Amino acid sequence: MTIEHNNLIEHLPQRHETRFELPIHLAAKAIELLSLRYTEQPHDAEWTQTLYFADRYLNVPSDKVVRARKYTKSPLGDTLNLSLEDDWLFELKDESGHKSRKNISLEEILLTTSYPEIYTLADHFPHTSALDTTKPFLPIAATQSRRKHFIVENVRITLDQDLDYYGFDWGNLSGKKIGQKQLAKVETKEFIAPSADTNDDTNLTNIHEFLASLGAEPMADKAQEKELRKLYGEFLKNHE
């Protein structure tokens, strides 16, 4: 059984990502200085919304990141009401940093994640392996942030502020705000040329040193996901 679709798959260049945290009161000054030093990439839709999936016990696939993302012009309020007809960027990222995405409806995404024994990721991403679980996994949480983009040569810099967390009761497509992060997130993405044996990291090192001078500190591995999971656990306890 397969899913009928005609959307094109977008394969993004392999990249090396590094995340930093910045005190929220320093975010405005950091944006000003980044704008002076690097090229800002303006976007009409400056708000980023991301859906995270897990089974009802908060387990996630161990070998890949599966999520959905959209960019909007207006922020959410205290609730997030999902519609099956809405299009999202269905994203798949493996451990090596390869990332693919496809613009499809939430209904198509949920067919894949709710019935992995019938519909597999290969229906959307032909070169990927099946999920390492046969349990359904659904949206359990979401984030929203206001993002600024900067570019210098092969490195893209993003700064996220106004980061809100949302939680969903299992199987429910209406989410509620469960917290707000009091830190800004800065991320560098170094795009790796496929033909290059090695990459010159001088530019990236200079960027990281500049970010440190602004007050940014390295973020622990999967820190945002761990914080989101903790908040979601507290959200579940309050809804038992």
C-alpha angles and dihedrals in degrees: 000000000000138000117245112229140147101193117126121242115235113212110200121209116266110263144181114232129201124182131206136182124223129190106257093235089061095051098090093050091045091053090050093051094043088053090055095048104036138030113269117218107211118213126192090211100056097164118088121201120189129188120209122202132209140147120263090272092055093252117147132192108281099212104046145022115242118186144136127234140184137179121223139178096226132051126239123250125220093308138051115205112190122210122204090220095057117105120234134178102253104210133197123186124176130204094266092061097256110144131190130176140183133195107234139138123278088242091061091047092051092049087060099043097039096051107030092159089062106026116038133190086253087074086069103020107035096191098054130094124243120271114275090237137062093201119104115251124196139179106295099164144006139196133211127195141163108242135203121195128209130176135200119172107302095349127089120197123200128187118196124193136164088047111185127185125215130192132203129205107237110282094005120119094201113087133190131213108259102175150336128235114235093206132072119233122225121190133184120204115194110196112218119217109233093222096048118104090197135009126226103239095186093102092047092048091053091051092050091050090051091050090051089053088056091056100263118147128197113267118232116251111283090352094149093049091049092049091047091050091050092051091046091052090054089047091054092050090054091051100048 
